[in-house]
Amino acid sequence: MPEVIFPGPEGRLEGRYHPQKERDAPIAIILHPHPQFGGTMNNKVVYNLHYAFHKMGFTVLRFNFRGVGRSQGEYDQGIGELSDAASALDYLQSMNNNSKHCWVAGFSFGAWIGMQLLMRRPEITGFVSVSPPANMYDFSFLAPCPSSGLVINGTADKVAPPSDTTALVNKLKEQKGITISHEEVEGAGHFFEEPYMETMISSVSGYVKRRLTETSR
């Protein structure tokens, strides 16, 4: 899978780009967890999401936020990271301008950034939020949430308690015109350590495939 370097707001950003042969393949961007707590694009959840989307026929990009790995710049409280994500999406779109579907998937801190990106980019048709830290970050900007998506978390998550995630989902579900699906992986912690990773990826794949089938009818 080719390593790519593309321009970001604070210098170059490092990513992994995995294209499909079909020119109109759907595209997906995958966002990693908190840079100050060891989050990188090679995080296991991010890596597995990347390959799951590629397996489903998506052209996929994951990348390191500013200050992580070979990406330039330094941590910016989520503000700069949102700009990084927008630049990554620009880069992905510039190489796939025939794509009809655009998805964003994020894990933990990346889920928070992904949901903000969703608000800025009307072309995003679906999202996957894995372990969104609703206890740490304010998600009230999702008013209204512009597209349907999946929120998935573990019932034994000690980093982002399930009760906060459920409260977030219930709030989003009150909005008309979109459908928020919520799945919980019984016994899984924040990072979906084995044997839970497979269950989580299988749930995500099942959801995305259903959505793609619905839109292609």
Disulfide bonds with the S-S distance in Angstrom:
none
